[in-house]
Amino acid sequence: MSLGQPNIKRALQWVLERLAEDPTAKRSALIDQASREFDLTPLEAEFLYRQLRDARKAGGEAPRQEP
């Protein structure tokens, strides 16, 4: 699984936009909402959660999106 998959990529962008608007927003709630909005499978939602978690641990940068 990779960030190159369109539904995951769009969901990630959506979550990042919401976090930019409200940095205190709960990531888990945003991912849950994005999962419904972008029709992610549970595995894709978990992947997205891990990407955001790992980026935060690595210094708060957003996951790198491939063009």
C-alpha positions in Angstrom: 0.0 0.0 0.0 1.3 3.5 -0.8 0.4 7.1 -0.7 0.2 6.9 -4.5 -3.3 5.3 -4.4 -5.8 8.0 -5.2 -8.3 7.5 -2.4 -5.5 7.4 0.2 -3.8 10.4 -1.3 -7.1 12.5 -1.3 -7.9 11.4 2.2 -4.4 12.4 3.4 -4.7 15.8 1.8 -8.2 16.3 3.4 -6.9 15.3 6.8 -3.9 17.6 6.5 -6.1 20.5 5.4 -8.3 20.0 8.5 -5.3 19.9 10.7 -3.9 23.1 9.2 -7.3 24.7 10.1 -7.4 23.3 13.6 -4.1 21.8 14.8 -5.8 20.6 18.0 -8.3 18.4 16.1 -8.2 14.7 16.9 -6.4 12.8 14.2 -8.4 9.6 14.9 -11.7 11.5 14.4 -10.5 13.1 11.2 -9.2 9.7 9.9 -12.6 8.1 10.7 -14.4 10.9 8.9 -12.0 10.7 5.9 -12.5 6.9 5.8 -16.2 7.4 5.2 -15.8 10.4 2.9 -13.2 8.7 0.6 -14.5 5.1 1.1 -11.3 3.7 2.6 -11.1 0.1 3.6 -10.1 -0.5 7.3 -6.6 -1.5 6.1 -6.3 1.8 4.2 -7.5 3.8 7.2 -4.9 2.1 9.4 -2.2 2.9 6.8 -3.3 6.5 6.8 -3.3 6.6 10.6 0.2 5.1 10.7 1.5 7.6 8.2 0.3 10.5 10.2 1.5 9.0 13.5 5.0 8.3 12.1 5.2 11.8 10.6 4.3 13.3 13.9 6.9 11.2 15.8 9.5 12.2 13.2 9.2 15.9 13.9 5.7 16.9 13.0 6.2 17.0 9.3 3.4 15.8 7.0 4.0 12.6 5.1 5.6 13.2 1.8 3.1 12.9 -1.1 4.4 11.6 -4.4 3.3 13.6 -7.5 
